Amino acid sequence: MRRTTRQQLQEVPQPVGSPTVAFEAPAWFEWLDSAGKNGAVLAFVSILMGAATSRSAISKQLRVRSTTVSAWVSAMVKAQLVTELPSKPGGRGRPMGQLIANPNRLAVAVLMVHSQALHMVTVNLLGQEIWHDSAAVDPNCDNAAMRATLQALQQEACAQLPQGTSLVGISYSLSGLINVGDANWVFAARWPGIKNLKLADLPAPAGRAMHVVRNMDAQLRARCIRRGAAGASERTLMLHWGYGIGAAFSASNGASINNTTGFGEVGHWQLSHQTLRCRCGHHGCLETVAALWAIGPQLLGANFDDAMDETQAAELLRVMPLTEHPAFNLALQEVVLAACNLCRVFFPSHLVITGPFIENPGAWAAFTDAFAKRGILVDLPLPRLEAQSSGHQLEQEGASAPLLMGGLLQLLNETAM
Ligand SMILES: [Zn+2]
């Protein structure tokens, strides 16, 4: 197992032709809205986000009686989520001082796949990374080797927790075919040797929750949550065109329609006129002519590295004359065709394209042009087309927020008992 420690996971490349998504703290109020309101948790989030920093401010903001706020603050202080500074040190009476949130009280470890490497990131209640390590995994590894790598990262995440921080659980945000319901990593094109790796068999740390999500679903959910009410009503189709190719779809509030056996493996759609062998073992898959793993060597030459992160690939691709390259133009045609066909199945209100290729301004212009020319059906309006920049912030938020929110609810419920 080759180890690399990378500190800069939170890259913020400039989006191409898309509305800016604020890559800051997680959208906690919106996550709370989607989880259902809980007064004490809402009060904590208000303090955490700096919206209310005193008892009176909480009372005013949430329109609750001071006795209710008092009970909430007691629970938060007892749970070590909040410190209350006395306004008059040594003074008489109940202190009415500033409330300071402890963002490191709870954390979630998020396991993410970036090209040929596994990254384990420990995220606190502000969405900040408090620890991060990675391990490159041999492309020919089998289940046992992958399991050993996962276990080592998991153990290290637990060992490196700051004092006073409780780990709520581990969230596995994975690429490839995942049976989320069974916590089964069925297949990953990056590691063809792993098959049906049961994540539930990993010796999870006692008392910690395990969460499994497709990385595209985590990203899509966080994106919709961040759009607030507008995101809740949108039918969003996300198509990732990168190292691999995949899709995710949500018809309501970012909740993906995939929750059991798998979804969106459009990278392995068969093209009738292609015979190239794919990493999945079949021949003629879309990925064989359009994925970064397949055309990266032609486009980037010696600069291509199978283990490179998509954000690194985006940096290289952004300044190239991509649309002058025959391999890219063939890939573009096939991906646009796949996007249009997906739209005929899901009829999204908007289509979000992610991945390194569309960070190239010329490539994005060619994509939007080809998409508009193909159309969907009769004179139906086209979905709104958006490009989303590469990066892992949304995935990290979508993978960690549900566990952090659950941990927060549980901690406050237990403390209030
Ligand atoms: Zn395939």
Boltz pocket constraint, residues with backbone or C-beta under 6 A from the ligand:
constraints:
  - pocket:
      binder: B
      contacts: [[A, 267], [A, 268], [A, 278], [A, 279], [A, 280], [A, 281], [A, 282], [A, 285], [A, 287]]
      max_distance: 6.0
